[in-house]
Amino acid sequence: MKQIFSTRWLHWRKQWLSLIIWLLLPIIATLMVVTIANQWQEETVIPIGLVVEDDTTMANDLVQAIYDTELIRVHQMEREQALTELEQHELDSVFVIEQGYMDKIKTNDRKKVITAYVSDMSIAYTPVKEAIASYVQQDAGASRAAYTLDAMATHYNTKPTWTWNEIVATSNQIKQEEALLDTDFSFNQQAKQHQENKALSLWNVWGIWSVFAFLTTFFLFDWVIKEKQSAIKVRLSLLPISFKGYLVRNGLLYGGLLLLSDLINMSLLSLYTGQTIDRNQVLAIIVFRFTICLGAFLIAQCFQTSFYYYVSVLPLTLIMAVIGGAIIPIDGLPNKWAWISYFSPMQQLVKSDSLTVWSIILLVVFFIWYWGKGEKHA
Amino acid sequence: MLKVDSLAKHYGLKQILEDVSFQVEQGEVVGLVGENGAGKSTLLHLLATLTAPETGSIAYQDLNYQKNIREIRKKIGFIPQDIAIWEDFSVKENMVFFEQLSWVKKSEQELRQLCQDMKLDEWKTKTKSLSGGMKRKLNIAISLIHDPAILLLDEPTVGIDLKSRREIGTYLYNLAKKQGKIVIYTSHDMEEIVTYCDRVYCIGQDPFYQELLEEKGILVQKL
């Protein structure tokens, strides 16, 4: 193996620039895609106008909740100005928190607490309206609980020892503690963690990385075709190790180099996303690397020229990415037909699985190839 | 002694070699001539263990090819017709590359000496900038790194200038005569065959080469 490393090193020294570019491509491309995607998300938020005519705690809390809503850019202004901007289609819709909002909620009167304005060009009115209505509903629900308790106290002729504010606060606290719907985007099914960059979480970072890692691995393994086809193959066939042995040992070296690069990539992505990586994820990366190196190695054996290999790699990468759920993780094909995802090694990485059908199938094919015809006489 | 007995080989429906038998003594230079497609390269590939015969046997000294393929390969230096070197490597890097993978270990000094013996004085020059003759010399030098007992050369001097051709021919002849190596090579250059070969075998049905060499007083045996 030392000799194989020495000889491969001679090649790598000649190709150091292209080698480094290929090794760095997955991390650079992933960071670029994620950054651009985040920027795009920032730029494509929905502008809405917000008019606040009620200066109470509850109204201010509602305003804050609207401000905190993702994918909405809130412009707080006067009603007249907001309607002008809506007419000019600078705003998608306008919502007015009417005077007496808190009083109406407190008295369980939910009519006309919020007024909404839309134009014929509003495209996101319905989802924004639903979001704001849900915040109002929360306030109304807590208030209704207080109102009911107060009514019961009156009915049973007892004097309540709590205030309306205390009931609302307690109600909100219980709702938070026993939330039925708790949505939290997480990284590779990792335990819930605080994420500083919420927009980033919408993208499956490892899914994107796996696409580029797949592509670069296949392009780097073109050495198999070049050395298999060169006149040098005759020389390499007469060595102390067989030609297949020579290819396999070099494949292992490439696999080792790529794995080293993966671990560096992993650390950098971990720093970028601000998330820790556990043992399962490291194991998943190792298995993923092993699988795609073995796949690239065996597929390269089927080609006589590099050109057709390169041409085949691009659609193969795309197909694997789509069926593996690496680039369409939310409503992609795997959600429709779960079985299809098993055909892509990327699914294994995205789900942090350590054992895949692919690695086993490829190992079997590898042994058939290695012990098959042509080993004795090169 | 290299002994070939009743070899036969076909590719598809085409019979390339049929009942080929001959033997070569240590220190002999043997030429293989014949028209294109006659089976010269196939015979060299069989002798180099790169392919297996359908019938017949080959033995070097007491070693049967079929049973001792690893031992036989240690003794074979095969020089392919295509120049089999890494074009983006220097002469030195090419020599070091194949030395690392070779049956024997050689120092850089020994490798350089081997090149100098072949009048290949460039050492750090990129092979892509070498002349055709120099590339051919390097092609041979690489095959000699492990000091093989049998040298099998497939048109080793094709497409190079007369000076380089003579240098290579003389070097191979000296290897056989001074070090007792068996040298078997194919060539279409009858001048070269006449000058350096102790014996000539003609392969194929076309009598052209046989008649041509016999006109020059060379005894040609038909395989």
HADDOCK unambig.tbl for C-alpha pairs under 7 A between the chains (distance, minus, plus):
assign (segid A and resid 3 and name CA) (segid B and resid 100 and name CA) 5.41 0.50 0.50
assign (segid A and resid 3 and name CA) (segid B and resid 101 and name CA) 6.21 0.50 0.50
assign (segid A and resid 7 and name CA) (segid B and resid 97 and name CA) 5.27 0.50 0.50
assign (segid A and resid 7 and name CA) (segid B and resid 100 and name CA) 6.90 0.50 0.50
assign (segid A and resid 231 and name CA) (segid B and resid 82 and name CA) 6.08 0.50 0.50
assign (segid A and resid 231 and name CA) (segid B and resid 83 and name CA) 6.82 0.50 0.50
assign (segid A and resid 231 and name CA) (segid B and resid 84 and name CA) 4.89 0.50 0.50
assign (segid A and resid 232 and name CA) (segid B and resid 84 and name CA) 4.52 0.50 0.50
assign (segid A and resid 232 and name CA) (segid B and resid 85 and name CA) 6.29 0.50 0.50
assign (segid A and resid 238 and name CA) (segid B and resid 73 and name CA) 6.13 0.50 0.50
assign (segid A and resid 239 and name CA) (segid B and resid 101 and name CA) 6.52 0.50 0.50
assign (segid A and resid 239 and name CA) (segid B and resid 102 and name CA) 6.06 0.50 0.50
assign (segid A and resid 239 and name CA) (segid B and resid 103 and name CA) 6.91 0.50 0.50
assign (segid A and resid 240 and name CA) (segid B and resid 102 and name CA) 6.82 0.50 0.50
assign (segid A and resid 240 and name CA) (segid B and resid 103 and name CA) 6.00 0.50 0.50
assign (segid A and resid 377 and name CA) (segid B and resid 49 and name CA) 6.45 0.50 0.50
assign (segid A and resid 377 and name CA) (segid B and resid 50 and name CA) 5.29 0.50 0.50
assign (segid A and resid 377 and name CA) (segid B and resid 51 and name CA) 5.40 0.50 0.50
assign (segid A and resid 377 and name CA) (segid B and resid 52 and name CA) 6.82 0.50 0.50
assign (segid A and resid 378 and name CA) (segid B and resid 50 and name CA) 5.57 0.50 0.50
